[in-house]
Amino acid sequence: MLMASTACSSRSSGMPRDAHQESSEITAAGRSRNVSLRLQRMLLITVYCAIACGPLIVAMLVDTRPPDPLVSRIGRMLALLGLPILTLQPVLSARLKIVDRAFGLDAVYIFHKIMAMVAGSLLVAHPVVLASANHWRLLTSFQLPWFITIGKIGLLALVVIILISLLQTQIRLRYEQWRATHNVLACVIVTVGFVHSMNIGADLSNAVMRTIWITLAVLAAISYGWHKVIGPHYRRKHSFSIINVSRESHNVWTLKMATSDGTPCFSFHPGQFQFISFHSGSRQSEEHPFTISSSPDAPGFHSATIKESGDFTAAIGSVKPGDLVGIQGPFGRFSYCFYPEEHDMVFIAGGIGITPFMSMLRHMRDTASDNSVTLFYANRGEQDIVFRDELNAIATGAHPRLKVVHVLSNAEPSWPGEKGRVTMDMIRRHVAELNPDKAFYICGSPVMMRRMIADLIKAGVRSAKVRAERFEL
């Protein structure tokens, strides 16, 4: 299991210290971390750009042949740029910890989707541009060398993978079906692309270019094998065990997990998430992300609170103690621990989006944090409120200084609290001042998060103070 530090600097009610000195130390440490983070990001971006664009640049430098027609050169350049970008897709999806620490896995996956479309567009345009200079014979003729024929097969697979990714919802393709199809087609496209280019690409006749091309193929194979074969095999051998299943509401359950061999659980920051795959029952090999809802200080276990929805979670209540699960994590940067200089926060949760906030609030309670938090918790009805009693208990305690505002969109007439949805007017009623130091954390449906982020920025909140984890597979 991959490990992460649980170090989290937050003010607590420990031994008295000089407030100015403590604030200065936290601010200085925060600045140092920000500088280090920026350097890591710059380095990773530079490496990515070098790998993606390097083959094209090298090909242009080492090419000593007479110039081809402009259209042909453009066609080759499209492939020399598109295939390396495609090669990096398995690297982006391999959940590398160094990349997650720098950007957060949600941002990496969004970038992965964008670059998939970029690579796909370049590679689809590649044969079209070349065919336009050859009376379209490359696309229309069936009497061509075998390596051109398999190139057409790769092109067809590329078009199919783009279409099913864009139309997954419209054609009602289940996530598990989409993932299986995507994995098969992706392997076909990359394999065919390399075989095709190694046999036809005049740019690859140079030993330097062939070495670069082979290295890219090896990089893609290692990344894919690590993510799809080695990692799952390791997690199956080092399974976690379900030690308790508890019902939080009519359709929400909490799974408490511990290592099967009694070794310590992995470390995490409150608010981070994990991937869970079941090793028993009907959901074997399926893998989905769930936020860790327990505090990092919980002894010997960690938990995930899951709502019944969709194919994977519909029968989550049937999970039994003793069932084995594979855990990969932790991931994400949605944690107040990454911003230790901030102590005045507004949490906005929608439905099961309460889980990262429960982890953070539990950690604040366990560490006697003096942070000030206003939590807006939106649900349809009272029966949907999860952790209601525990939230009340934390709010009546001294640490953290918590105010809970329940918001119901389908409230009974007798409901005394806020009704409708969370709005800026509502936030202003319960938050004394939208000062520049106040940080806003949002977790809920994609629609809710987009609306709240836009409303907060429109109200004058700096985007750097608005945090949301937009994680979609």
Buried (B, 14 or more C-beta within 10 A) or exposed (E): BBEBEBEBBBBBEEEEEEEEEEBEBBEEEBEEBEEEBEEBBEEBEEEBEEBBBBBBEBBEEEBEEEEBEEBBBBBBBBBBBBBBBBBBBBBBBBBBBEBBBBBBBBBBBBBBBEBBEBBBBBBBBBBBBBBBBEEEEBBEEEEBEEBBEBBBEBBBBBBBBBEBBEEBEEEEBEBBBBBEBBEEBBBBBBBBBBBBBBBBBEBBEBEEBBEBBEEBBEBBBBBBEBBBEEBBEEBBEBBBBBBEBEEBBEBBBBBBBBBBEEEEBBBBBBBBBBBBBBBBEEBEEBBBBBBBBBBBEBEEBBBBBBBBEEEBBEEBBEBEEEBBBBBBBBBBBBBBBBBBBBBBBBBBBBBBBBBBBBBBBBBBBBBBBBBBBBBBBBBEEBEBBBBBEBBEEBBEEEBBBBEBBBBBBEBEEEEEEBBEBBBBEBBEEBBEEBEEEBBBBBBBEEEBBEBBBEBBBEEEBEEEBBBBBBBEE
